[in-house]
Amino acid sequence: MSGISHHMSEFRQGTGVLIACFVGMMFGVAAIPFYTLGIFAGPVTQDTGWTMQQFQSAFTFIILGTLCGPVIGHYCDRFGARWVAIPSIIAFAASLALIGLIGQSNLYAFYAAWALMAIVGQGTSPVIWTHVIGHQFRQHRGLAFGIVLAGSGVFAAFGPALASFAIDRWGWQGGYIFFGLIVLLVPLPLALVFLKPVLAAAQAPQSPADAAAISAVSGKTLGQALRDYRFYVIAASFFTIAFGVAGLISNMLPMLSISGISVQDGTKLIGLIGIAVIGGRIIMGALLDRFWAPMVATIALILPASACLLLIGEVSHGEAAVAILLVGFAAGAEFDIVAFMASKYFGLSAYGKIYGALYITLFIGAAFAPPIFGSVFDRDGSYEFLLQLFCVLFPIAALVLLTLGRYPEFESNKP
């Protein structure tokens, strides 16, 4: 009983932090732009005359932000997440509003606003929230990661409907301004209250307890991680997974429309993505605490291959629902797995920088997928080629993770 009580004390002591990180993830740069992209696509292209590829190309500017991932991680490692997250939340909110204010003027202004959002919003990315949780939790780190990262899944469940409501009421420009206001009113106050200043690596310990806390944070430097083959296995695998999953999610509505499912029914079905993302993150988090991560990851990340098979040709409502759930589960699992593997295979001493570097590859894959999928659709009028391709690529990307081997012996890996 004392062991259970000791483990649960992590959650009792970290409840406020867990809530702040969860909400920050829900209304962060990894959730709002991605899960509303398909909802804004129709109104924006109809209003401006841009092609689907031109509109979805805006999402590739998120790459500019992810390139800042290691820098963001460095400042988190050095000074603590609070001093990165709070200014970024404010700037992210302002940049969302800016898309609505200047986005209609021309395509390049729209791209510039997206690029700004991508850069300033990186302090609301999983790099920040997993950094906080990785240092707060040890015994239940996987589950805590899963709960926090499920925030984007919760947004995926209600965000599209919220976007549709805002667009119907104020137009697509007002929709972006609306989301900027939400970011200011919801995650910012929680971050101000619960993200307390923490002892960072750059600070000298003031007590034996502080010294013990610092000594428990061990692991590889970024340079050492970059010389480890496991870094590149994880990066290559999740680049592929993220590319396929992001392409499927961002183009799911037109895929279903081609198959004869109405836009109204398709929008309702797409809401299942959020449920699946939530389930994927929490279930995977709990499993990662108990079983070898590469084995769990391989099983979970093969699932989207079955979704691709279901989406080829005519698709019934039932088949569409199953495919969406499988893709959503994988979308939920991927961020959780990468964060957990980064902490286990490379330790916590430079976690921010290392996870930031892995996050670049993950998000580059996700960022390039929508315009490439859109381009194939513009060319062929079909997604069949890509669906067939990822029936093969998803299993390959999942199976290579089995080469990672045992976790290294780091102090931060010990219960």
N, C-alpha and C positions, 0 to 999 in steps of 0.2 A: 504493500500500500504506500509506503514511503517513497518508493521509486516512481509510482504513478503520480503521487502528489508533486514530486520534484519535477517530473516532466510537464505536468499541467501548469506548474508555476510559471513556465515560460509564457504561456498564453495569458495568464492572469496579469503578469507584470508588463506584458507587451501589447495588451488589448488596444490601447489608444494609438500606439504606433501602427499596429496592424490595420486599424480602421483608416487612419490617415493615408497610409500607403495604398490600401485598397481603393479608396476614393480617388486618390491621385492618379492611379493607373486607369481607373474608369473614365476619367475626363482628361487623359493625357494625349500626347502626340502619337502614341501607338494605337489609340482607339478612335478618337473623333474623326481624323481625316480618312482613315481606312474604312471604317464601317459605315460611313455616310457617303462614300465616293459614288456608289451605285445609285443612291437616292438623288444626289445632286446632278448626276450625269444627264438625265433627260431634260430637266428644266434649264440647265446651263447651255446645253447644245442647241436646244430649241430657241432659246432667247438670243444666243450669240451667233448661231450658224456654224460654230466650230464642229469638226468631226469628233467622233467618239475617241479616236486615237489622240487628237490634239488635246481634248479635255483630260483624258486619263494620263497623258504625258506629264501633267502637272505633278502627279504623284511621284515621279522619278526625282523630283527636287528634294524629296525626303532624304535622298542619298547625301546631300550636302550636310544635313544635320547629323546623320549617322557617322560621318567622317569625324565629327567632333566627339564621338563616343569615348575614345580613350582619354581625351582631354577632360571631358566631364568626369570620367572615372578617376583621373589623377587628382582633381580638386576634391572629389569625395573622399578619396583615400587620405588626402593631406589635411583637409579642414572639416570634414563631416558633410553629410548630405543636406542639412538644413540651409546652409549658406549658398547652395547651388539650386535647390528646389524652389525656394520662395521667390527669388527674382525671376526664375524661368516660368513659373506659373503665371505671374503677372504679364510677362512679355508674350507668352503663348496666347493668353486671352486677347491681348491687343492685336496680335498678328492675325488671329482668326477674324476679328472685326475688320481688319484692314482688307482682307480678301473680299469681304462684302462691300466695302466702301469704294475700292478702286478696281476690283476685278473685272467689271464690265467694260472698262474703258478700252482695253485691247488685250490680246492674248499674252503679250509680253509682260504687261502689268500684272496679269493674273499669275503668270509663272513667277514673277519677282516676289509677289506676296506669299506664294506657297514656299518659295525658297527661304524667305525670312522666317516664316512659321516653323519650317523644318529645323532651322539653326537654333533659334531662341527657345524652341520647345523641347530641346533635348534634356533639359533638366526635369522634364515630366515623363521621361522614358523609363523602361524597365531597368536601365543601368542604375538609376537613382534608387528606385523602390527595392530592387533586389539587394543593393548595397546595404540599405538600412536593415532589411530582414536578415541578411546573411550574418551581420554582426550582432543582431538581437537574439537569434534562435540558433540552437545547436542540435539538440535531440530531435526536434521536429522541424528542421529547416526545410525539408522538402514539402511538407504540408503547408507551412507558412508561406513558402514561395507560391504554392498552388493557390492558396486563398487570395493572396495579394494580386497575383497575375490574373486571377479570375475576374478582376475588376473590369478588364476590357471585354470579357465575355458577357458580363452583366450589361455593359453598354451596348454590345452587339445585339442583345435581346430587345432593348427598348429604344436604342439610339436611332435606328432607321425610322421607326414610327414617329419619334420626336422630331426628326429632320423633316419628315413629310408634313407634320403639323405646322412646323415653322415656315416651310416653303409655301404651303397653301395659304397661310395667314399673311406673310410678309414678303414673299418672293424668295428666290435663292440667295439674293444679297442679304436680306434680312435674316435668313437662316444662319448664315455664317456669323453675323453680329450676335444673334441669339445665343449661339454656342460660346462665343467669347464671354458674354455676360455670365453664363452658367459656370464657366471655369473660375471666374472671379468670386462668385457667390458661394460655391460649394467646396472645392478642394483647398482653396487658399486659406480660409479660416481654420480648417483642420490641421493644415501643415503648420500654421503659426502656433497653434496650441500644443500639438503632440510631437512635432519634430524638434525635440530639444537638442541643444548643443551637446555633442558627444566628444569623448576623448579621441582625438585623431592621432595618426601615426607621427605627425610632426610635433606633437606636444610631449613635453617631458612628464612622466608619471608623478603625481603628487602624493600617492599613497601606495602601500603594498597591494591594495586591491586594484588600483590602476595599473601597476606593474604587471600583475597577474593577467589582467585583461589584455594588455598588449602582447604579452608572451604567448597567449593562447591564439593570437592571430598570426599564423605562420603560413608559409607557402613559397611559391616561385615568384620571381620577378617577371615583368613582361618580357624581357630579353630571354630569360630561361624558357618561358612558355613558347616563345617563337622558335626556339630550337628543339622543341618537343614535337614529334610526329603527331601526337594526339590532338594538338591544336588544329592542325590542318585537316585531320580526319573529321573532327567536329565541324570545322568551318565549311568544308566541302559538302558534307552530308546535309547540313541545315540550310546552306545556300540553295541546294536543289529542292529540299522539302518546302522551304519558304516560297520559292518561286512558284512551284506547282500549286500550293495551297492558296497563296494570294491571288494567282491567276484565276483559280476556280471560284473563289469567293467574290472577287470584284466583277466577274462576268457571269455569275450564276443566274441573274435575272434574264439577260438575253439568251442564255443557254436554255433555260426553261421555256422562254417564249418561242424559240425555234421548235421546241418539242410539242408545242400546242397548248401549253399551260398559260392561262391569261396572266397579265401583269398583276392584277389584283390578287389572284391566287398565289402567284410566284412570290409576291412581296410578303404574304403571310407565311409561306413556307420558309423563306429566307430568315424569318425570325427564329427558326429552330437553330440557326448557327450559334446564336448567343447561348442557348441552353446547352448545346454540345460543347462549346468552348469552356463554359463554367464547369461542366462535368469533367471534361478532359483535364483541366488544370488541377482541380481538387483531387480527383481520383489518381492522377499521375503523381501528384505531390505525395499522397499517402503511400503509394507503391514505391516511390523512389526512396523513402525512408526505410523500407523493409527489404528491398531486393536490389540486385545489381542493376545499376541504371542502364547500361547498354542493352541488356536483355529486355527490360521493360520498354525502352525506347523503340527497339526494333519491332516489337509486336504492335505498338501503337501507331508507328509511322508507316506501316505497310497498309493500313486501313484505307487511305485515300485512293489506292490503286483500285479497290473494289468500287469506290464511288465513281471513278472514271468509267469503268465498265458499265455501270448503271446508267450513266448519262449519255452514252452513245446511242444514237437512233431515237426512236420514239420513247418517251418517258411517261410513265403513269404518275399520278400524285403520290402514291405509296413509294415508288422507286425514287422519286425526287426527294421525298422526306428522308429516306434512308441514306441517300447520297449526301445530302446536306448535313445530316447528323455525323456521318463518318468524316467529312471534311472539317466540320467544326470541332470534332474531338481532336483531330490532328493539329488544328490551329491552336487549340488550347494547350496541347501537350508540348509543342515545340519550344516556346519561351521558357516554360518550366524546366524542361530537360536541359536546355543549354545553360541556364542559370545554375542548376544543381551540378551539372558536370564541371562547369568552370570552378565552382567552389571545391569540389571533391578532387579533381585531377590537378588543379593548380594552386589550391589553398586560398586564404583570405588576405594575405599581406598586401597583394597588389590586385585584389579582386576587381576593383573598379576599372583599372586600365585593361586587364585581360578580358573581362566580360564586355567592356566597351569595344575592344577589337573584334571579338566574336560577333557582337551585335551588329557591327558594320556589315559583315558578310551576310548575316541573316536578313538584315533589312534591305541590302542591295538586291538580294534575290526577290524580296517582296515588292520592292519599288519598280523593278524592271518588268515584272510580270504583267500588270494591267495593260500598259501600252502594247506589249508584244502580243498578248492574247487579243487585244483589240485590233491590232494590225492584221493578224491572221484572219479574224472575223471579217474585216473590211475587204481582204483579198479573196477569201474563199466563200464567205457567207455561211461559214460553219466552223465549229470548234473540234470536229472529229479527229483531225490530225493530232492536235495537242492532247486530246483525251487518250488516244492510242499511245502516244509517246510516253505520257506519264503513268500509264499502266505498267511500263517497264522501269522508268526512272525512280518511282517511289520505292519499290522493293530494293533496288540497288543501293539507294541512298540510306535506307534503313539498315541493311545488312552490314555495311562497312563499319558501323558503330561497334560491332562485336569484336573488332580488332583492338579496342582501347585497353583491354586488360584490367588488372586490379587497381584499386585506388592507391595512390602513394600514401606513405605515412606522414601526415601533417598533424600538428597539435590540434588544429581547428577541425580535423576529421574525427577526433575522438569524442565519444559521448560524455 
